[in-house]
Amino acid sequence: MPELPRFPNPDNDRDTTAERASTTGRPRWVAVVGIGVAAAVVVLVVVLHVTGVIGPGSH
């Protein structure tokens, strides 16, 4: 019996996106942690600015 090709013919009606999905790239948790850190920095800057620690008039 002939061996089946690893990836079927692209003209085939089967959905092969799961077989062809890339495993390279940035994991989702890295993006989530990065967004969280960026949000924390923005909140910290806003709080420091509102309390007068940084910004105009803080000498």
PASEBA-1860 file (N, C-alpha, C; in nm, 3 decimals):
! residues 59
1> MPELPRFP> 0.085/-0.117/0.000/0.000/0.000/0.000/0.090/0.124/0.000 ~ 0.063/0.221/-0.089/0.147/0.341/-0.093/0.125/0.428/0.031 ~ 0.232/0.495/0.070/0.224/0.582/0.187/0.153/0.712/0.150 ~ 0.064/0.758/0.236/-0.011/0.880/0.211/0.081/1.001/0.230 ~ 0.060/1.107/0.151/0.143/1.226/0.168/0.117/1.291/0.304 ~ 0.219/1.356/0.356/0.205/1.418/0.489/0.100/1.529/0.486 ~ 0.103/1.613/0.383/0.004/1.718/0.369/-0.076/1.691/0.242 ~ -0.205/1.679/0.255/-0.288/1.648/0.137/-0.282/1.759/0.032
9> NPDNDRDT> -0.333/1.729/-0.082/-0.341/1.822/-0.192/-0.420/1.946/-0.149 ~ -0.372/2.069/-0.176/-0.444/2.188/-0.134/-0.583/2.199/-0.197 ~ -0.604/2.131/-0.309/-0.735/2.135/-0.373/-0.835/2.045/-0.303 ~ -0.788/1.966/-0.210/-0.874/1.875/-0.135/-0.968/1.958/-0.048 ~ -1.090/1.909/-0.025/-1.189/1.982/0.054/-1.166/1.969/0.205 ~ -1.079/1.880/0.246/-1.056/1.862/0.389/-0.990/1.986/0.449 ~ -1.020/2.013/0.576/-0.957/2.123/0.646/-0.826/2.074/0.705 ~ -0.716/2.127/0.657/-0.584/2.081/0.703/-0.512/2.190/0.780
17> TAERASTT> -0.583/2.293/0.825/-0.515/2.402/0.893/-0.450/2.356/1.023 ~ -0.508/2.261/1.092/-0.449/2.213/1.217/-0.317/2.142/1.190 ~ -0.309/2.073/1.078/-0.187/2.002/1.044/-0.076/2.099/1.003 ~ -0.114/2.213/0.948/-0.016/2.308/0.897/0.010/2.423/0.993 ~ -0.050/2.422/1.108/-0.033/2.533/1.203/0.113/2.542/1.245 ~ 0.160/2.664/1.251/0.299/2.687/1.289/0.314/2.677/1.440 ~ 0.423/2.618/1.485/0.449/2.608/1.628/0.554/2.709/1.670 ~ 0.598/2.793/1.576/0.698/2.894/1.610/0.627/3.024/1.645
25> GRPRWVAV> 0.700/3.114/1.705/0.642/3.243/1.739/0.629/3.262/1.889 ~ 0.573/3.374/1.928/0.562/3.410/2.069/0.443/3.340/2.132 ~ 0.464/3.275/2.248/0.352/3.214/2.318/0.253/3.320/2.367 ~ 0.129/3.280/2.384/0.025/3.375/2.425/0.054/3.434/2.562 ~ 0.108/3.355/2.654/0.130/3.406/2.789/0.232/3.518/2.790 ~ 0.326/3.518/2.695/0.426/3.625/2.690/0.357/3.757/2.652 ~ 0.267/3.752/2.558/0.194/3.872/2.518/0.106/3.922/2.632 ~ 0.040/3.832/2.703/-0.047/3.871/2.814/0.034/3.936/2.925
33> VGIGVAAA> 0.148/3.877/2.960/0.234/3.934/3.064/0.286/4.071/3.020 ~ 0.325/4.083/2.895/0.374/4.211/2.844/0.269/4.320/2.851 ~ 0.147/4.288/2.814/0.038/4.385/2.821/0.010/4.422/2.966 ~ 0.015/4.324/3.056/-0.006/4.352/3.198/0.100/4.443/3.256 ~ 0.225/4.419/3.220/0.335/4.503/3.269/0.320/4.645/3.214 ~ 0.287/4.657/3.087/0.269/4.790/3.028/0.154/4.865/3.095 ~ 0.045/4.796/3.123/-0.068/4.859/3.191/-0.030/4.903/3.331 ~ 0.047/4.822/3.402/0.091/4.857/3.537/0.180/4.981/3.535
41> VVVLVVVL> 0.268/4.992/3.437/0.355/5.109/3.426/0.272/5.234/3.399 ~ 0.174/5.224/3.310/0.088/5.339/3.280/0.012/5.382/3.405 ~ -0.044/5.288/3.478/-0.118/5.321/3.601/-0.024/5.386/3.703 ~ 0.096/5.334/3.718/0.193/5.390/3.812/0.227/5.534/3.774 ~ 0.251/5.562/3.648/0.283/5.697/3.604/0.166/5.790/3.629 ~ 0.045/5.746/3.601/-0.073/5.830/3.624/-0.089/5.860/3.772 ~ -0.073/5.760/3.857/-0.087/5.781/4.001/0.021/5.877/4.050 ~ 0.144/5.860/4.006/0.252/5.950/4.048/0.228/6.093/3.999
49> HVTGVIGP> 0.173/6.107/3.881/0.144/6.239/3.827/0.031/6.306/3.904 ~ -0.074/6.231/3.936/-0.189/6.286/4.009/-0.149/6.325/4.151 ~ -0.065/6.248/4.215/-0.024/6.278/4.352/0.082/6.388/4.356 ~ 0.136/6.429/4.243/0.232/6.537/4.239/0.376/6.494/4.257 ~ 0.403/6.368/4.260/0.540/6.321/4.275/0.621/6.349/4.148 ~ 0.557/6.334/4.033/0.622/6.368/3.907/0.532/6.467/3.832 ~ 0.591/6.540/3.740/0.512/6.632/3.660/0.547/6.776/3.691 ~ 0.468/6.869/3.638/0.496/7.011/3.659/0.486/7.049/3.808
57> GSH> 0.579/7.126/3.854/0.574/7.174/3.991/0.638/7.082/4.092 ~ 0.692/6.968/4.049/0.756/6.878/4.145/0.907/6.901/4.141 ~ 0.955/6.982/4.233/1.098/7.012/4.235/1.163/6.940/4.348
END
